[in-house]
Amino acid sequence: MQKILILSYFFPPSNLTASQRIEGWAKNLSKFGYYPIVITRNWDVQGPLEKDRLKPSGSKIEIVENDGCEVHYLPYKPSLRDYCLNKDLTFFSKIFTFLELVLRNFFIGIIPFHNLHSYAQKILESDKGIRHLLISANPYEQFYFGYKLKKRFKYLKWIADYRDEWTTRESYGTSRGKNGIVKFLEKRSEFKWLQNSDLVITTCNYFAKRIASHLDRTVNVIEHGVSVQSLSPANTCAIDKEMFIIVYGGTLYSNQPVERFLKVWSVFKSGKSDVEFILLGSKMDVSIEDRFQSVDMTSVSITERLSKERSDIIQKKSAMLLLLPYIGMKGWPSSKLYHYLAYKRPILFYPNDHDIMEKVLLDTETGIIPKDDSDLLSALEAQYLFWKKGELAAVEPKNISRYTQRSRAEILAKNINKLN
């Protein structure tokens, strides 16, 4: 079995969505001839806000061996920027943030988690049998590590895994805290660092086309997948009998038209005291209050980011899970789609953008996809009636093997085999 080094800032026990894709590689690549050695930061310290995660975490290197992989957790030591952020020293935090954003394009040592690079270098020096390196971003400065390691170990085949776009994303031009100098340097660095990579992958066609245009090279697509281990057994999927709950889980982006759903929800909930729409973790979005100013918030709850355990409990109690399209972004299957499949709930997709999420929902037979507002209201009333009668139960996704992390790992392994 060939060894593959995987560098990722995010990895369980981090409960952030970014950890799930890398966990999938770690758990499944050994089934296809590759033994993953994951290098990540220590996650003893976590919290709902970014600054919570920038506190000192871990005092020593911890190595955990699992079936088919091993994980190396490195201590996280805050930078000056991190320290000022946690002490609410706003003025100094802004200065050190700017300096860090500029200098990280030239000096690895300025990156708070640069120990991932130095540790990877030591492993590669001690084990010449490791010929493959995968780096998953964001944070995107991790690609600097791949660039430097490839220059030192020229035989190394390194794979850049974009979970999201970097400088090509549509909102990049309006990114807060980044002036023209920083953006110029980041665009330059992205192009430079990726030039000596042997394979570039991302999660959807929409990202692939835009990244490929910037890098002037081919970008392959390997979508997110659902963990088979996370698929809830039928006996743990009991729907709440007291409240008819619909859940939207995670960040709510500006190009997701939740207002369309809320307009119909306001009609549906009229005269009902046993219905609730919950937006899990969406309070993190600073624009949420402005968006919902004119919305009747009775029977609507917006939470802070919750622990994975608490979030799981709420989603398992739900009658339905709401999936929203990303307007203007074709070919983007949200990681939320695959996360939802694990809960075996009817997935309400509205409005329909007639793209890849519709395809997956139809293929797995988990989707309820209304044609218009009137059809949505009818669907809500029908599901509510089933629930009142006690006839609403968990659904069993069809063709699930096509959408698992295992199937994605097989595709990745085939791509790596071609490099060999």
Rosetta blueprint (number, residue, H / E / L):
1 M L
2 Q E
3 K E
4 I E
5 L E
6 I E
7 L E
8 S L
9 Y L
10 F L
11 F L
12 P L
13 P L
14 S L
15 N L
16 L L
17 T L
18 A H
19 S H
20 Q H
21 R H
22 I H
23 E H
24 G H
25 W H
26 A H
27 K H
28 N H
29 L H
30 S H
31 K H
32 F H
33 G L
34 Y E
35 Y E
36 P E
37 I E
38 V E
39 I E
40 T E
41 R E
42 N L
43 W L
44 D L
45 V L
46 Q L
47 G L
48 P L
49 L L
50 E H
51 K H
52 D H
53 R H
54 L H
55 K L
56 P L
57 S E
58 G L
59 S L
60 K L
61 I L
62 E E
63 I E
64 V E
65 E E
66 N E
67 D L
68 G L
69 C E
70 E E
71 V E
72 H E
73 Y E
74 L E
75 P L
76 Y E
77 K L
78 P L
79 S L
80 L H
81 R H
82 D H
83 Y H
84 C H
85 L H
86 N H
87 K L
88 D L
89 L L
90 T H
91 F H
92 F H
93 S H
94 K H
95 I H
96 F H
97 T H
98 F H
99 L H
100 E H
101 L H
102 V H
103 L H
104 R L
105 N L
106 F L
107 F L
108 I H
109 G H
110 I H
111 I L
112 P L
113 F L
114 H L
115 N H
116 L H
117 H H
118 S H
119 Y H
120 A H
121 Q H
122 K H
123 I H
124 L H
125 E H
126 S H
127 D L
128 K L
129 G L
130 I L
131 R L
132 H E
133 L E
134 L E
135 I E
136 S E
137 A E
138 N L
139 P L
140 Y L
141 E L
142 Q H
143 F H
144 Y H
145 F H
146 G H
147 Y H
148 K H
149 L H
150 K H
151 K H
152 R H
153 F L
154 K L
155 Y L
156 L L
157 K E
158 W E
159 I E
160 A E
161 D E
162 Y E
163 R L
164 D L
165 E L
166 W L
167 T L
168 T L
169 R L
170 E H
171 S H
172 Y H
173 G H
174 T H
175 S L
176 R L
177 G L
178 K L
179 N L
180 G H
181 I H
182 V H
183 K H
184 F H
185 L H
186 E H
187 K H
188 R H
189 S H
190 E H
191 F H
192 K H
193 W H
194 L H
195 Q L
196 N L
197 S L
198 D L
199 L E
200 V E
201 I E
202 T E
203 T L
204 C L
205 N H
206 Y H
207 F H
208 A H
209 K H
210 R H
211 I H
212 A H
213 S H
214 H H
215 L H
216 D L
217 R L
218 T L
219 V L
220 N E
221 V E
222 I L
223 E L
224 H L
225 G L
226 V E
227 S L
228 V H
229 Q H
230 S H
231 L L
232 S L
233 P L
234 A H
235 N H
236 T H
237 C L
238 A L
239 I L
240 D L
241 K L
242 E L
243 M L
244 F E
245 I E
246 I E
247 V E
248 Y E
249 G E
250 G L
251 T L
252 L L
253 Y L
254 S L
255 N L
256 Q L
257 P L
258 V H
259 E H
260 R H
261 F H
262 L H
263 K H
264 V H
265 W H
266 S H
267 V H
268 F H
269 K L
270 S L
271 G L
272 K L
273 S L
274 D L
275 V E
276 E E
277 F E
278 I E
279 L E
280 L E
281 G L
282 S H
283 K H
284 M H
285 D L
286 V L
287 S L
288 I H
289 E H
290 D H
291 R H
292 F L
293 Q L
294 S L
295 V L
296 D L
297 M L
298 T L
299 S L
300 V E
301 S E
302 I E
303 T L
304 E L
305 R L
306 L L
307 S L
308 K H
309 E H
310 R H
311 S H
312 D H
313 I H
314 I H
315 Q H
316 K H
317 K H
318 S L
319 A L
320 M E
321 L E
322 L E
323 L E
324 L L
325 P L
326 Y L
327 I L
328 G L
329 M L
330 K L
331 G L
332 W L
333 P L
334 S L
335 S H
336 K H
337 L H
338 Y H
339 H H
340 Y H
341 L H
342 A L
343 Y L
344 K L
345 R L
346 P L
347 I E
348 L E
349 F E
350 Y L
351 P L
352 N L
353 D L
354 H L
355 D L
356 I H
357 M H
358 E H
359 K H
360 V H
361 L H
362 L H
363 D H
364 T H
365 E L
366 T L
367 G E
368 I E
369 I L
370 P L
371 K L
372 D L
373 D H
374 S H
375 D H
376 L H
377 L H
378 S H
379 A H
380 L H
381 E H
382 A H
383 Q H
384 Y H
385 L H
386 F H
387 W H
388 K H
389 K L
390 G L
391 E L
392 L L
393 A L
394 A L
395 V L
396 E L
397 P L
398 K L
399 N L
400 I H
401 S H
402 R H
403 Y H
404 T E
405 Q H
406 R H
407 S H
408 R H
409 A H
410 E H
411 I H
412 L H
413 A H
414 K H
415 N H
416 I H
417 N H
418 K H
419 L H
420 N L
